[in-house]
Amino acid sequence: MTEQFEQSHRKRPRGITFLCIVNGVGFVLTLLFWATVFFRRLVPLPGDLTLISDRTNAAVTYGFMIADIVYSLPLLLTATIGLWRHTPWGWMAGQIVNMLWIYSMTVILFRDANSTITPGGVLFTPFALIAIWAIPYLWVKRKVFAITE
C-alpha cells in the first residue's frame, strides 16, 4: 500500500499538488467566511434595511454567498479531489474554479476600488492571482488527466 502511494505521489506534478492544496484551502476559507458573515450578521439581511441602496448592497452580498454555496464550494471540493486523482472531471472542475475566482474577484476588486477595501477582497485576491497562473498550467498538463487534443 505504501509503495502504491509513493508511485502515485511521484507521478503527480508539484503544481498539481499545489493546486489541490490551494483549492482545499479555498474551500475551507470560503465556507468559514460565509458562515461568519451569516451567523454573526456582519451584513444585515436585505429585508431589514429601509434605504434602497443599503438593501441593494446587502442583497448583492447575500447573492454572492448563495452562489458560492451552490456553485463554488461544490466545484472547489470536486476540483480538489479530482485533481488529486488525475481525473478529467477534476481537471474541468479546476478550470471552472479558476474562472470563478477571476470573475468574482474582478467584481469585488472593482467594487472595493470604488468604495473601501473589504475583508473578502483581501482574503481572496491571492486565489485569483493563482488562478491566472493555473489556467494555462492546467492546459499544459491536461495529458496527466487523460485529456488530449
HELIX and SHEET records of a PDB file:
HELIX    1   1 THR A    2  LYS A   11  1                                  10    
HELIX    2   2 ARG A   14  PHE A   39  1                                  26    
HELIX    3   3 PRO A   46  ASP A   48  5                                   3    
HELIX    4   4 ILE A   52  ALA A   67  1                                  16    
HELIX    5   5 ASP A   68  SER A   72  3                                   5    
HELIX    6   6 LEU A   73  TRP A   84  1                                  12    
HELIX    7   7 PRO A   88  ALA A  113  1                                  26    
HELIX    8   8 PRO A  119  VAL A  140  1                                  22    
HELIX    9   9 ARG A  142  PHE A  145  5                                   4    
END                                                                             
